[in-house]
Amino acid sequence: MKLLTILWLILLSATAQAAPVQYNLDRERSSVGFTYSLSGTANQGTMPVADATLMLDLDSLPQSSVRVVLNAQRARAGIVFATEAMRGPSVLDTRRNPFVTFESTRITGDLNRAQVDGMLTLAGTTRPITLTAGLYRQTGTVAGDRSRLSVLLTGQVSRRAFGAGGYPDLVDDRIDLRIIVRIDRATP
């Protein structure tokens, strides 16, 4: 009976110790990129991260949560006139909606291929979106080191679904996302 009690306490303490860990975003080495089609030609743009809260449990991804805020007012579409049009009232309307936010609602899968479901607020409209994620050790780290990670997120959004459908005769509805995030485990 003593052995069973000891095993139970060990199992209970190991479970109690497992919890999400805070990671900090390395803004200088992260990039939020998007691809859009302008008159049939693929173009790339960027949007800087204003803030991020990352609580990750790498052994139990469903316990993790992510909240990211992007600065839409500093978004760039790769071409000056396209940038101004994108920030304008018929697309992102950045004067009234200066930020784009994403907050995860569920994370499933594993470190190589996770599915991140969440709510995206873009141009004042909030809708569900699903991103695909992969977590990788950063260059120069040793096997098993989880203190510095790179996260690749990919997905797509419909501009019209968020009320950002301006210039439909020039710009396709689908926007492809490619986000590379470098994160460091926060020190206690």
DAZIPE-V604176 format. One record per helix or strand. SS is the DSSP state (helix for helix, strand for strand). FROM is the first residue (numbers start at 1). LEN is the number of residues. Records with the same first field share a line. If there is no record, write none. Layout:
# DAZIPE-V604176
SS: FROM-LEN  FROM-LEN
This chain:
# DAZIPE-V604176
helix: 2-16  27-3  61-3  72-3  80-8  160-3
strand: 21-5  31-8  41-6  49-8  65-7  76-1  99-11  114-9  125-13  148-11  171-1  174-12
